[in-house]
């Protein structure tokens, strides 16, 4: 398995300073490592806490954009297959994922990104939710209309 990102820790030889951080009370962005990824002659790290605010915002924005792009791709697949799926399960799953991402933005990333960016991402997700709801309602109305036509006039 190929790993595309690594952490590098540099220790200065001439530094005699002792630095202590109370890691339990340290406010920052927690990054955890992937499980079962080990390198020869390397230090295993369980958790990295980022303190620099600009770096935190960049990492949080990148993670949010990745999750948003996954949601867009899921919606694209659901909309392509949506006409063949008469139960609307794909639309319901995509709606659940959109709601999950919106709640994750408010609960997890609210303190790490700017308020304007948070509001913009939430509005984008709400637009996607509205589109999914509209398509689901159209599908259900079409299904009800077809049932009415089929059962109404039999001899």
C-alpha positions as CSV (number, residue, x, y, z in Angstrom):
1,X,0.0,0.0,0.0
2,X,1.5,3.3,-1.1
3,X,1.4,6.3,1.3
4,X,1.3,9.7,-0.2
5,X,1.8,11.8,2.9
6,X,4.3,11.7,5.7
7,X,5.2,13.7,8.8
8,X,8.7,15.0,9.3
9,X,10.0,16.0,12.7
10,X,13.3,17.9,12.8
11,X,15.3,18.2,16.0
12,X,17.9,20.9,16.3
13,X,21.2,19.7,17.6
14,X,22.2,22.9,19.4
15,X,18.9,23.5,21.2
16,X,19.1,23.0,24.9
17,X,15.5,24.2,25.6
18,X,13.0,21.9,27.3
19,X,9.5,22.4,26.1
20,X,6.5,21.0,27.8
21,X,2.9,21.0,26.5
22,X,-0.1,19.8,28.4
23,X,-1.4,17.8,25.6
24,X,-4.8,17.1,27.2
25,X,-5.6,20.8,27.5
26,X,-4.0,21.9,24.2
27,X,-6.5,23.5,21.8
28,X,-5.9,22.7,18.2
29,X,-6.9,20.5,15.4
30,X,-6.4,16.7,16.0
31,X,-5.1,14.5,13.2
32,X,-5.0,10.8,13.7
33,X,-2.9,8.4,11.7
34,X,-4.2,5.7,9.5
35,X,-4.2,2.3,11.1
36,X,-1.7,-0.4,10.1
37,X,0.7,1.9,8.3
38,X,4.2,1.4,9.6
39,X,7.6,2.3,8.2
40,X,11.0,0.8,8.9
41,X,13.2,3.1,11.1
42,X,10.4,5.5,11.8
43,X,8.6,6.7,14.9
44,X,5.0,5.6,15.2
45,X,2.7,8.6,15.9
46,X,-0.9,8.1,17.2
47,X,-2.0,11.7,17.1
48,X,-0.8,15.1,15.8
49,X,-2.2,18.3,17.2
50,X,-1.9,21.4,14.9
51,X,-1.7,24.7,16.7
52,X,-1.1,27.2,13.8
53,X,-4.5,28.7,12.9
54,X,-3.8,29.3,9.2
55,X,-2.5,25.7,8.8
56,X,-5.6,24.5,10.7
57,X,-7.9,26.4,8.4
58,X,-6.1,25.0,5.3
59,X,-6.4,21.4,6.5
60,X,-10.0,21.7,7.6
61,X,-10.9,23.4,4.3
62,X,-9.2,20.6,2.4
63,X,-11.1,17.9,4.4
64,X,-14.4,19.7,3.9
65,X,-13.8,20.0,0.2
66,X,-12.9,16.4,-0.1
67,X,-16.1,15.3,1.7
68,X,-18.2,17.8,-0.4
69,X,-16.7,16.4,-3.6
70,X,-17.6,12.9,-2.5
71,X,-21.2,14.1,-1.9
72,X,-21.3,15.7,-5.3
73,X,-20.1,12.4,-6.9
74,X,-22.6,10.4,-5.0
75,X,-25.4,12.7,-6.1
76,X,-24.2,12.5,-9.7
77,X,-24.4,8.7,-9.6
78,X,-27.8,8.8,-7.8
79,X,-29.2,11.2,-10.4
80,X,-28.0,9.1,-13.3
81,X,-29.5,5.9,-11.8
82,X,-32.5,7.7,-10.3
83,X,-34.9,7.0,-13.1
84,X,-34.3,3.3,-12.9
85,X,-34.7,3.2,-9.1
86,X,-38.4,3.6,-8.5
87,X,-38.2,3.3,-4.7
88,X,-36.1,6.4,-4.4
89,X,-33.6,4.7,-2.0
90,X,-30.6,6.4,-3.7
91,X,-32.1,9.8,-3.2
92,X,-32.8,9.0,0.5
93,X,-29.3,7.8,1.1
94,X,-27.8,10.9,-0.6
95,X,-30.1,13.2,1.5
96,X,-28.9,11.4,4.7
97,X,-25.3,12.0,3.6
98,X,-25.9,15.6,2.9
99,X,-27.5,16.1,6.3
100,X,-24.6,14.2,7.9
101,X,-22.1,16.5,6.2
102,X,-24.0,19.6,7.3
103,X,-24.1,18.5,10.9
104,X,-20.5,17.6,10.8
105,X,-19.6,21.1,9.5
106,X,-21.5,22.7,12.4
107,X,-20.2,20.4,15.1
108,X,-16.7,19.5,14.1
109,X,-15.4,22.3,11.8
110,X,-17.2,25.4,13.1
111,X,-14.3,26.5,15.3
112,X,-11.6,25.8,12.7
113,X,-12.9,27.7,9.6
114,X,-14.1,31.2,9.0
115,X,-17.8,31.9,9.6
116,X,-18.3,33.1,6.0
117,X,-16.8,29.9,4.6
118,X,-18.9,27.8,6.9
119,X,-22.1,29.6,5.9
120,X,-21.2,29.2,2.2
121,X,-20.6,25.5,2.5
122,X,-23.9,25.1,4.5
123,X,-25.8,27.0,1.8
124,X,-24.2,24.8,-0.9
125,X,-25.3,21.7,0.9
126,X,-28.8,23.1,1.4
127,X,-29.1,23.7,-2.3
128,X,-28.0,20.1,-3.0
129,X,-30.6,18.9,-0.4
130,X,-33.3,20.9,-2.1
131,X,-32.5,19.4,-5.5
132,X,-32.5,15.9,-4.0
133,X,-35.9,16.5,-2.3
134,X,-37.3,17.9,-5.5
135,X,-36.2,14.9,-7.5
136,X,-37.4,12.5,-4.9
137,X,-40.9,14.2,-4.8
138,X,-41.1,14.1,-8.6
139,X,-40.2,10.4,-8.6
140,X,-42.8,9.6,-5.9
141,X,-45.5,11.7,-7.6
142,X,-44.8,9.9,-10.9
143,X,-45.0,6.6,-9.1
144,X,-48.4,7.5,-7.5
145,X,-49.7,8.8,-10.9
146,X,-48.7,5.6,-12.6
147,X,-50.5,3.5,-9.9
148,X,-53.6,5.6,-10.3
149,X,-53.7,5.1,-14.0
150,X,-53.2,1.3,-13.7
151,X,-55.8,0.6,-11.1
152,X,-58.5,3.0,-12.2
153,X,-60.1,1.6,-15.3
154,X,-60.3,-2.2,-15.4
155,X,-63.2,-4.3,-16.7
